[in-house]
C-alpha cells in the first residue's frame, strides 16, 4: 500500500491513452470533450445542493443532501481524470478515485431507504399550505386576543391611576369627557361639556386666559403638551389638575384633534405648599435649586444671609452665590451630585464661603439633599452661617496658643525654681551633715535630734521638688498611641520598682494594647512601687488583665495593709499621703497614675479596706476616643 501511495502520481509505467490502440483524432477528442462536459455538469449539481443547504436552514434531511452532493462530485472527478488520461496516464490516481466513488455510492445507497421512508411521510403541498393558513389564522386570533387583553390592561391602568380621558375635535369644537373628567370638573347627571368654552369656564379665573393661550400657541407645531391649571367647581371647590395631551394632525399637517388624560394633583399641590411653607419657616437658610442651577425657592433666612430679597433670588443662578474663583468647579460638582443623588455635607472637611450681594464673603456650612421636582431632580441646600463658630474657633485657638505659651513658661519656672531650691537644700544637707560629724559627742541629745530633723526636712523638700517636676512633666506629655506588649512593659516595671524576688505574680495573659508605652510603664511602675512601699518585703502583688468588650481592664492587687475607704480619693491627690506612711514619698505617684489614665479616656478605681490589701483597676479603651 505504501508503494502504491508513493507512486500515486507516477505515469512512467503506462503510456498515454493516445498510444494505446488505434485512436483517430476525432474519436479521441470525442472522449476527451465528453468526459470534460460530464465533469462540468457533475460539479454544478453539488454546488447547487450546497447552496440550498447553507442558505435554507429548514431544508429537510440536510445530511442526505451532503452525501448525494459528495457522490456526484466524486463521479465527476473520475470523468476529469479519464479526460486527462489521453496525455497523463494517471491510472493509480484513477483507481483511487473510483474506489472513493464506489465507497460514497454504497454509503448513499445504504442511507437512501431510511430517508425515502421519512420523505414519503412528509405532507403534500396542499396539506402544508392548509397547515400554514390554519397557523396564520391561529396567530391572528391570538394577536387579536393579545390586543384585547392589552386594551383591557390599559383601561384598568388608566382607571387605577385615577386619570380621566378627554378628546377634542378641533374643527367641530366637539369636546368629549369620560366620567372621571366630568367628576373632576364637577359635572353631574347628564351634563356634558360644550366645546372649548366649557373647558375654559371650568378653570379658575386666574388660569383661564393663560391656559387657552398655551393651547392656541401649541396647535400650529406641537405634537405633545403638558398643562397645569386649577379647576373651579360649581360648588366653589378648587382642584389642582395636570393634563398631558397629544395633537393629532391630518395628511397636510393641520391639527385635527387633541386627546389626552387629566389627573387630580390637589394632594401633591397641597404637599408642595406645605413644603414651601416649611422651607420659608426654617430657622436656617434654605434654597431649592433645579438641575440647571436656577434657584426655584429661597426662604427669608437665605435671602438675608446673602443680602437679597427672597423674590430677587428666585430665578438667579446659584453659582452667583459662589466665589468667582470656584464657580466653574462648583457647576461640575453640582451636576455630579445630581447624578449621585445622596444626601451629604457639601465639601465635608473643607471651608466653604458664599458671596453676599455687596461682594463680601461669609463662611458657610451646607447640607445637600436631592428631591424630585416634577419629572426632574433638584437639590435642597440647607445653609448655615458659621461666622460665630469661626470666631469661637479662632478665640479657642488663641486661648490654646496662650495656654501653650503659659505652660512653657510654667515649665521653665518649675525647672528654675527646682534648680534654685535644690542648691540651698544641698547646702543645708551638707552643712548639717558636717555639723554632725564635727560635733559628734559634743552636742546633747536635743542638738543631735534637731540636726537629724533638719536633714529629714531637706530630704522631704527635695522629694517634693522632684515630685512636682515629675508631675509637671507627665502633664505635658501627650503620648503616642501604638501597639504595646503590656507583658513586656510589666517586666520592665518590675525591674525598676526593685520589687522583692518572686513578689509579683502575673495571674492572666497580658494582651497587646494600643497605648503610649511610656505612659503605661509609668502607670505600672507607680502602682508596683506603691505596693512595695506599703507592703514591705513580704508583700505579694498580682497583676491581671480582663477583656471587657470595648476596653481592657488591668488590675494590680497587693497583700499590703490596705487603705481606709475615707482616704480613697485622698491618695490620688498630689502631695497627699496616708497618715503614718512608711518610708519617704513625694506623694505624686498615684496622682500621675490618675492623670495618665484619664488622659487616655480610661477609668481608675480603688477597692481596698484596712487589713485586706488594695486593688487598683484601670482601663484602656480598645478604640481611641
C-alpha positions, 0 to 999 in steps of 0.5 A: 500500500505504501508503494502504491501511495508513493507512486500515486502520481507516477505515469512512467509505467503506462503510456498515454491513452493516445498510444494505446490502440488505434485512436483517430483524432476525432474519436479521441477528442470525442472522449476527451470533450465528453468526459470534460462536459460530464465533469462540468455538469457533475460539479454544478449539481453539488454546488447547487445542493450546497447552496440550498443547504447553507442558505435554507436552514429548514431544508429537510434531511440536510445530511442526505443532501451532503452525501448525494452532493459528495457522490456526484462530485466524486463521479465527476472527478473520475470523468476529469481524470479519464479526460486527462488520461489521453496525455497523463496516464494517471491510472493509480490516481484513477483507481483511487478515485473510483474506489472513493466513488464506489465507497460514497455510492454504497454509503448513499445507497445504504442511507437512501431507504431510511430517508425515502421512508421519512420523505414519503411521510412528509405532507403534500403541498396542499396539506402544508399550505392548509397547515400554514393558513390554519397557523396564520389564522391561529396567530391572528386570533391570538394577536387579536386576543393579545390586543384585547387583553392589552386594551383591557390592561390599559383601561384598568391602568388608566382607571387605577391611576385615577386619570380621566380621558378627554378628546377634542375635535378641533374643527367641530369644537366637539369636546368629549369627557369620560366620567372621571373628567366630568367628576373632576370638573364637577359635572353631574347627571347628564351634563356634558361639556360644550366645546372649548368654552366649557373647558375654559369656564371650568378653570379658575379665573386666574388660569383661564386666559393663560391656559387657552393661550398655551393651547392656541400657541401649541396647535400650529407645531406641537405634537405633545403638551403638558398643562397645569391649571386649577379647576373651579367647581360649581360648588366653589371647590378648587382642584389642582389638575395636570393634563398631558395631551397629544395633537393629532394632525391630518395628511397636510399637517393641520391639527385635527384633534387633541386627546389626552388624560387629566389627573387630580394633583390637589394632594401633591399641590397641597404637599408642595405648599406645605413644603414651601411653607416649611422651607420659608419657616426654617430657622436656617437658610434654605434654597431649592435649586433645579438641575440647571442651577436656577434657584426655584425657592429661597426662604427669608433666612437665605435671602438675608444671609446673602443680602437679597430679597427672597423674590430677587433670588428666585430665578438667579443662578446659584453659582452667583452665590459662589466665589468667582474663583470656584464657580466653574468647579462648583457647576461640575460638582453640582451636576455630579451630585445630581447624578449621585443623588445622596444626601451629604455635607457639601465639601465635608472637611473643607471651608466653604464661603458664599458671596453676599450681594455687596461682594463680601464673603461669609463662611458657610456650612451646607447640607445637600439633599436631592428631591424630585421636582416634577419629572426632574431632580433638584437639590435642597441646600440647607445653609448655615452661617458659621461666622460665630463658630469661626470666631469661637474657633479662632478665640479657642485657638488663641486661648490654646496658643496662650495656654501653650505659651503659659505652660512653657513658661510654667515649665521653665519656672518649675525647672528654675525654681527646682534648680534654685531650691535644690542648691540651698537644700544641698547646702543645708544637707551638707552643712548639717551633715558636717555639723554632725560629724564635727560635733559628734559627742559634743552636742546633747541629745536635743542638738543631735535630734534637731540636726537629724530633723533638719536633714529629714526636712531637706530630704522631704523638700527635695522629694517634693521638688522632684515630685512636682517636676515629675508631675509637671512633666507627665502633664505635658506629655501627650503620648503616642498611641501604638501597639504595646506588649503590656507583658513586656512593659510589666517586666520592665516595671518590675525591674525598676520598682526593685520589687522583692524576688518572686513578689509579683505574680502575673495571674492572666495573659497580658494582651497587646494594647494600643497605648503610649508605652511610656505612659503605661510603664509609668502607670505600672511602675507607680502602682508596683512601687506603691505596693512595695512601699506599703507592703514591705518585703513580704508583700505579694502583688498580682497583676491581671488583665480582663477583656471587657468588650470595648476596653481592657481592664488591668488590675494590680492587687497587693497583700499590703495593709490596705487603705481606709475607704475615707482616704480613697480619693485622698491618695490620688491627690498630689502631695497627699499621703496616708497618715503614718506612711512608711518610708519617704514619698513625694506623694505624686505617684498615684496622682500621675497614675490618675492623670495618665489614665484619664488622659487616655479616656480610661477609668481608675478605681480603688477597692481596698479596706484596712487589713485586706490589701488594695486593688487598683483597676484601670482601663484602656479603651480598645478604640481611641476616643 
